[in-house]
């Protein structure tokens, strides 16, 4: 049986790395498919029974990378890595400034030229040994395996500059060398890595907030003793104590105490939720003011928040179709740049009739081409935007199934809503009542009978009466009449509670009314007593959600199994003109198929249960889910706690994400289309402009940094 495994990958430097891992990893026995995300530095591997994890790990080591299971990621301080990179870049740039002063500044006139070159050789060698050996190792790996990445280009550029300068020194100690550029190349490249990782860290902060919800220790109660224990060791049935201000470590049920919890990190809803005995609590939420005893209902890997984290991680690994074009280019990018740099060297060496030092200009432009070309920007354009979009959405209570879903959603022009539980609250309440007797007596008779019925309309009446603080009696007899209502004997009187057909069947005289809603009639000893009008209240944000979708040019429909008057009343209040009432679940799917056949791109918004056929038939299915019973794995898009306003948020976010992805790709393509010819010296014969290797290395680092900054605009979208 196949299963999906997610691994953390270390050592990737550009999008070419993810391509190398995907191509080689696919040949490991037992690996059925593999997807690597350069932005998140993770791989999702679909494996069969023959898969051997150790073989997979050993292959990655041969390729120059390391993989870890998510539960075995080594503890590392990212801030420490960033600081080290920054200081290394700073030292390299200072040495570069000293080398430049030796090569071109006043010092060059004081020191003997041969001594000057020797000092520069020593300085550049020290920089390469301490800060640049990774690039040389990448070149060695390239010649051994044929696999190349961004470090290969940098390493080739550094090697060319270093060994070309040494050869000039051997020929003549008075030759002009390239030593002064080497510390600058290493320094600017490391500075680019620093800025790149700094921006990535900020981008990943959205996911970090989800991880932080999973705490490590809890106060367990055993044999009357309270002690700290790792959350991973807690089992179902264990009892833990929550003090005010504690984060809830696992899903559970309150067995003692009362408090309020802040579940905004899960649902996006800021209002505190009351928790009494018997209430459920969820991992990741915050206990506010009271002390609670909780019985654990789910272990660490089964909690709601762990499901959310797993869902978002998998979503970020799923590639959008638009990324396929970028991947194809990245696949051939590094080999193409190596070829272009070789052509640049040959062209400047053999066809440059103006320069007195052909070899110097030829090597300068070749090295600049190797350094300026960076597949990182192209590789980050799509996954960085998808990573930010899905992570930010999850914090607002919106779970999106990946880049492919976002791309599909951006093209939706028709949204179809189910009514009950989607546009409405999904639980009936009494909206009005009419009676010809004492109101309190009417309530008492009705509630005393309906409290023993399981029908949703009876529950609505019972709840309404109980809210009035009226004491109820127990009936002497109680009988369900399927399809009609109930018959009961209460204090010696025969009571009927049910629909109009029940009263008609008993030949009881009453007057029908035209109030919109479901009607529950009450009769005592064959005399009409009154009626409750039951309605399903519209969600508070439903109207503005429909208005927002309409304003975006999206056509809105409502499909419901309810009757025509109720459907039209709800639709009119919401501003929906396209309505279909009395529709069965299969009928909803047929209507959606008809809309698709007419050329529309259709999204269905439903509760995910009786709307399953329609959700499947649509181009995109969006399930309104509850945090307590969320079936995350089954949904392309899930909206937690049934928050209707997240529907418009989702479509707006999808369009904004795709817009930023296209802008990122445009930036990446334009950067390479302009900078590679500039570095190669194509414009030099006419405009006398080109890039030196030093500035090429700086521009290379800034390219991916600009794409990440562009993607970070999504953090302000919600």
N, C-alpha and C positions, 0 to 999 in steps of 0.2 A: 504494500500500500504506500502511495506517495505521501510525502509531507513537506511542508515548507519550513526552512531554517533561515534565520537571519543572523549574519555575522558582521562584526565591526571590522573594517579593513584599515590597516595602518600602512603608510608609505606612499599613498597616491599623491602625485604632484600635479596632475592635469587630467583632462578628459580622456586622453589616450590611454591612461592607466586603466580606467574602467573598461575600455574596449579590450585591452590585453587580457585582463582577468576574465572577462566574459568569454572571449574566444578560446583561451586555454582551459578555463574551468569547465567548459561544456564537454571536454573530452575525458574528464575524470570519470571512471566507472561509477555508475549509480546516479550521476547528475543528469537530470532530465531537462532542466533549464536553469539559467542564472541571469539575474539582473543586478547590476552594480550602479549605485547612485554616487557620483563623485561629490555632490554637494553635502550629502549626509554621511558620506564615508561608510556606507553599509551595503551589504549584498544580500539579496534574497535568493536562496538556492532551493529549487524543488528537487527532491531526491527520492530514490527508490530504495529497495531493500539491500542492494549491492553497494550502497554508498559507504565509504570509509572516510570518516572525518580527518583522520591523521594524514591520509594520502592527499586529501585536498589541501590541508595546511602546508604539507611539504612542497607541493607544487607552487603554492603562492610564495613560499620562501625562496624557491629557485627563481621565481619571476621578480623577486625584489620587494615582496610585500609580506605583511603578517596579518593573520586573521584570528579573531577571538569570538567565542560565543558571548552573547550579550551578558550572561551572568558571570563571565570570567574576564571581563575587561579589566586590565590592570589599573590600579589607582594612580592617576597622573594628574598633576596640577597644570592645566592648560595655561594659566597665567605665567607659570615658571617657564614654559616653552616659549611663550610670546616674548617674555622679557629677555631670555637668552638670545632669541633671534634678533631682537632689536639691538642689543648690545654688540652682537657680532657684526651687524650691519654698520653700526656706528664706528666700531674699531676699524673695519675694512675701509670705510669712507675717509677716516682720518689718515690711514696709511696711504690711501689713494691720493689725498691732497699733498702728503709729503712727497710721494713719487712724482706727482705732477710738478711740484716745485723743483725737484731735482732735474726733471726732464726739460722743463720750459721756463722755470722761474729764474730769479737772480742767482740762486745757488748753482745752476747749470753753468754759469760763467766763472764760478770760483773753483769748483771741483774739476779734477781731470775727467774727461769724458768717459774713459774706460772705467775709472773708479766709480763714476756716477752710475754707469750701467750695472756694475757689479752690485752696488748697494740696492738698486731697483730690483735686480734679480733676487737678492736675498729677501727683500720685503714682499715681493709677489709670491715667492715660494712659501714663505711663512703663512700668508693669507690662504693660499691653496691648501696647505697641509692642515691648517686648523679649522678653516671655515668652508673650504671649497672641495674637499675630498669626495663629498656625496656626488658632485657632478662628474668627477672623473670615474667613480665607480659605475655610474650610469652609462658612461661611454663604453667601459669594459664589458658591462652586461649587454650592451647593444651589439658589440662585435661577436659576443658568444652566442646570443640567442636570436638576434635580429629584432627584438622588441625594443621600441623606442618611445620616449615620452618627452615632456618639456625639459627635464634635466639633461636628456641626451643632447638637445640643441645647445643648451648652455655649456655643457661639458665640452662639446665639439668646438664651440666658440672660444672657450678658455684654453683648450689644448692647442688650437691653431695659433692663438696670440702668444702663448707661452713658448711653445717649441719653435715657432717662427722667429721669435726674438732671440732665443738661445742660438739658433743657427746663424743669425746675423752676427751675434757676438763672436762666434767661432770663426766666421769668415773675416770679420773686422770688428775690433772692440769700439771702433768709432762710428759704427752704423747706428741709425735711429731705430730704436726698438719700440715694442708695444707694452713693456712692463708696467708703465704707469696706468694703463687702462684696466689691467687685471683686477687690482683691488676695488676699482670703481664698479666693474661688472659684478663682482661678488657682492659688494656692499649694496648696490642698487637692487640686485636680485633678491638678497635677503630682506631688504626693506620692503620690496614688493610682497614677499611671503608674509612678512609681519602685518602689513596693511590688509592683505588678503585674509589671513587667519583672524585678525581682529574683527573684520567685517563679518566673517562667517560665524564667529562666536556670538556676535550680536544677533545674527539671523537665527542661530540655533537656540537663542534664549527662549523662544516661544515653546520649543519642545522641553527645554530645561524646566520650565514652570510646571509641566505635566509630571516630569520625573520627581520633582521636589514634593509632589503630593504623596509619593510613596515613602512613608517614613520607615525607619529601621528598627525602632524599639517601642515597646508598649508595656503598660503596667498590668501584669497578669495576676488574677486572684486564684489561689489554690489552697485549699484547707484553711481558709480564713486569713492567709498570709499574702500580702501584696509585694511583688518583686518585679524588677525590670527584666524583660526577656526579648530576644530578637523576634521581630514580626514574622520572619520566615519560618520560625519554629512553632508558631501558633497553629492549632488545629481547629476544625469545626467542633463547636460545643464548648470551647474554652471561654472563660469569663474574664473580661478586662475592665479596668476602671478608667474612665475619662474624667480628667479634672478640667476646670475652666481654662480655655485657651489651648487645649490639646487638639492636635490633628487626629482624626479618626483613622486608624491604621488599616482596618479591614471592614468589609461589609458585615453588618450584624443587626441584632434586634435588641431594643431596650428592655431589660428585665427589672430595672429599678432606677428611680430618680426621674427628674424632668429638667429640660433645658431647651435651648434653641440652638440650631446649627446653621452655619453659613455654608451653603452648597453652591455658591456662585462660581467656584472653580470648576464645578462639574456641569452645571446647567446654565451658567451665565446669568442666573436670576439673583439679584442682590438682596432680596427680602429674606430675613431670617425665618427658618422653618421650625415650628414647635415640635418637640420630641417628648412623648410621654411613654409610659409602659406599653409595650407591644408595637411601638413604631419602629420602622426600619431606619438605619443610618448607613451612610455610604463612605467607603474609603476615600480619603482626599478632602473631605469636608472638615469644617472646623467647629469644635464644641465651644459655645460661647460662654454662658454664665453659670450653668449648673453642673453638678457631678452626676455621671451616669454609669450604671453597670450594663455592659454590653455582652451578649452571648454571640460568639463568632459564628457566622453562617457561611462565609466563603474564605478559603485560604488565599494566600497572597496572589497566586497566579490566576485565581478565579474572580477577583474583585472587579467591580465595575470600572474603576480607574485603570486597572491593568489591561482590561479589554480595550479601553479608549486609547491607551498608549500603543498597544499592539496594532490596533486598527490604523492609527495615524502613521506609525512607522511603515507599515505595509503599503499604505496609500502613497507615501512619499517615494517608494521604490518603483511604483507603477509609472511607466513612461507615457507621456502624451504623444499622440501620433505626430505632432509637429516636431518632436525631438528626433524622430527617425532621420529627418533630413540633416540635422546637425550631426548626428552620429555617423552618418555616411561620410560627411566631410572630414570629421575628426579621424576616422579610420585611416584615411590616406594623407592626413595633414603633415605629420612629422616627416615621413619619407619624402613627400613633395617638397618640403622646405629644405631638406638636405640636398635634394636635386637642384633646387633653385640656387642655393648657396654655391654649389659646385659650378653651375653655369655662370653665376656672377663672377666667381674667381677667374674662370677661363676668359670671360668677355673683357674684364678689366685688364687682364694680363696681356692678352694677345691683340686686342682691338683698341687699346688706349694709346693714341699717338701723341697726346699732349703732355702727359705727366713725365717728369724726370725720374720719378721713383714708382715704376709700374707695380712692382710687387707690394709696396706699402699700401697703395690705394686698393689693389685687388684684394689683399687680405683684410683691409679695413671694411670694405663693403661686404665681403663674404661673412665676416664675423658679425657685422651688424644685422644681416639677414637672419643668421642663426639665432640671434638674441631677440630680435623684435617680434618674431613669430611665436605666438602663444596660443595654443588650443584651449587654454583654461577658460577664457572669456566665452568662447563658443560652447564649451562643454557645460558651463555654469548657467548659461542663459535660460534654459528651461527648468532644470531641476531645482535651482535656487528659488525661483518664483513659486514653483509648486510646493516646495518645502515650507516656505513662509505662509503661503495661502492656506494649506491644510492645517498647519499648527495653530495659526491665529484663529481660524474658524472653529477649531475644537474647543478653544477657550470660551467661545461664545455659545457653545451648545450645538454646534453644527459639525457633523462628521462627514467628510468628503472622501470618496473612494479613490482619489489619485488624479494624476494629470489628464488621463484619458476622459474621466468624468467631467473635469473642469472644461476641457476643450469642447466636449459635446454640449454641456450646459450653455456655453457662450453662444451657441447657434440656435437655442430654443426660441421659438416665436409664439408658442401656444402653451398655456398652463391650464391643466384640468384639475379641479379640486373635488375631492369627496366632501360631503357636507358634515355628517356626524363624526365628531371626534377630530375633525380637521379644521373646518371653518367654525364649528361650534365646540363647546366644551366636552360634548360626548356623554354627559350625564344629565338626565331630565330634572327640572325643578318646577315647583308650582309657581306660575306667573300670575294667576288670578283665581278667584273662587266666587261662586254665586250660591246663595242659600236663602231659603224662606223660613228659617228658624233661628234660634239663638246661635250666634257664631261659635261661642266656646263649646256648646253642646254638639254642634255640627262637627267641629274639629275632633272632639273626644270620641264620638262614634266612629268617624272615619279612621282615625289613627289606631284605635283599639283593634280594628279588623285588619287594616293593611299591614300592621307590624308582623303578622304571621305569613304574609305572602312574599314570594321571591321575585315577583314581577318588577321590572325597573320602575314602572309607573307607580306601583304600590310603595316602593322605596322612597320615591319622591314625595308622596303624600305623607308617609310616616315621618320623614326627615323634617318636612315643613311643620307638622304638628308638634314634634318634639322640640323644635326651635322655639315654640311658643310656651314652653315649660308647662304643658298640660299633662296631668297625670292620667295615664291610660289604664283601662280595665282589661282583664283577660276574658275573651269570649268563651261561652260554654261549648259551642260547636263551631267547626270551621271546615269548609269544603271548597276545593278549587273547582271551577267550571271552565275547562280548557276552551280558549277562544272567546270567552265572555267576561270572566271575572271570578268573584268569590261569593259564596253564601255563608252567612254566619248567624249564630244565635248569641245575642249580647243582652244580658240583664232581662231575659225573657222576651226579647223582641227579635224578629227576623230582619237581618240587615243584608242588603245586596250592595256590593261594590263592583262596578265594572263599566263596560262600554254601553253605548246606546242600544245595541242589539239585545243586551241582557234585560234591560227595562222593557223593551218592546216585547220580548218573549214572555215576560211576566204580566203583560198588559197593564203596565203602570203608566199613568198619564204624566207626561213631562214635556217640556218645550226644548227643542234643539236650538242651539245658538250658533252663530257664525264666527265665533272667536277662533283665531288661528292657533292650532296646537292640538295635542291629544287630550280627550275629555274622559274624566273618571267620574261617573255618576254615583250618587249615594241615594238609596231608598230604604225606608224603615216601615215594616208591616205594610208593604205594597203602596206606600205613599212616598212620592218624590221629595227628597230633602235638600238636594243641592248638587253642585258639580265643581270639580277642580279642573282648571285648564293647565295642562302640563306643557312646558316648552323646554327646548334645549338652547341655553343661552349662547349667543354669538361671542366668540373670543374678542377680548378688548382691542387687540391690534389687527383684527381681520380686515376691517374696512380700509385702514391706511395701507395694509399690505396689498390688497387688490388695487387700490389707487396707484401705488408705487409701480406695480407691474404694468398697469395700463399706460402710465406715463412713459414707461420705457418702450412702449410699442408692442407689448406682449398681449395677445388675445387671451382673455380669461373665460373659462367655462366652469360650470358646477354640475356635477352628476350626483344624483341621490336616489335612494330607494324609497324616500319619503313621498307623501302625496303632493299633488300639484299645488294646492293653496299654501301649505307650509313652505315648500320649495320656493315659490314665487315671493312669499313674504320675506324670507331670508335673503334671497338674491336681490330684491329691491333695496333692502337695508344696506347691503354690501356694495351695491352699484354694479352687479353682474347682470348682463343682458342675455348671455348664452346659457340656457338652463335645460336640463333634461331630468324629469321626475319619474318616479315609479320604475326605476331602472335596476335590474338585477345585476349581480357581480359580473356575469358573463356579458351582459348587455353593455356594461361600461367598457369592457375590452373591445367590443364590436364598434362602439362609437369612436374610440380612440384610433382603431385601425382605419376607420373611415376618414378621420381627420388627417391621418398620415398619408392615405391614398390621394387626398386632395392637395398634397405637397407641403403640409405643415410639419414642423419639427415639434413634437409634443412631449411635454413632461407631465407626469401624473403625480399628484400629491394625495396620499391616502394614509390610512392607519396600518397598512402592511398585513392585515389579516384577511378580512372579506374583500379587500381591494387588490389582493394578490394578482388575479388575472389582468386587471387594468394596469397595474404597476409593471408587469412583465411585457404587456403589449406596447407600452409607451417607449419612445426613444430614450427616456430617462425616468427612473422611478425614484421618488422621494418619500421616505417613510417617516411619519410622525410617531416618535417613540417615547416611551417612558423610561426614565433612568433606572427603574427597579426591575424592569423585565425586558431590557433592550437586547434584541437579537442582532448584534452589531455585524457579525460576519455575513449576514444575508443581504445587507443593504448596500446599494451604490452610494446613497446619501441618506443619512439619518439625522433627524432634528430632535434633540433631546427635550423632554418635558413638553412636547407638542407645541413649541413656541412658534406660532404662525408667522411672526415677523421675520424669522430666519429664512423664510422662503424668498422674500425679496432681497434679503442680505446675500443669500447664496447666488442668485443670478447676477446681482451687481458685482459680487466678488469674482465670479467666473469671468465676466466680461473684462473687468479690470486686470485680472491675472493674465488673460490672453493678450490684452493690449500691452502689458509690460513685457511679456515673453517676446512678442514681436519687436518691441523696441530694443530689447536686449540682443536679439539676433541681428537686428539692423546695426546696432552699435558694433557688434563683433565682426560682422562682415565688412562694414565700412573701415573699421580699424585695420583689418588685414589687407583689404584692397588698396588702401592708401599707404600704409606704413611699410609693407614689404617692398613695393617698388621704390619708395623713398630711401629705404635702407640699402637697396641694391644699386642706388645711384642712377636710376632711370631718368630722373629729372635734372641731374647735374650738368650734362652737356648744354642744356638749354637755359635753365634757371639758376644754375650754380648752387643748388640746395641738395643736401643729403643728411644722413644721420651718422654720427660717429658711434662706435660700439658702446661707449659709455652712456650716451643718451638713449640708445636703443634698449639697453638693459633696464633703464628706468621706465621707459614707455611700456615695456613688456609687463612689468609688475603692476603698473597702473591700469592696464586694460581689464584684467579680471576684477580689480578693485572697483572700477566704474560700473561693471555689470552687477556686482553685489549691492552697491549703493542704490542702483536703479531698482533692484528687487526689494530692497528694504522699505520702499515706499508702501508696500503692501501692509506693513505693520500699522499704518495709519488708516487702513481701509475699514476697520470694524470699530 
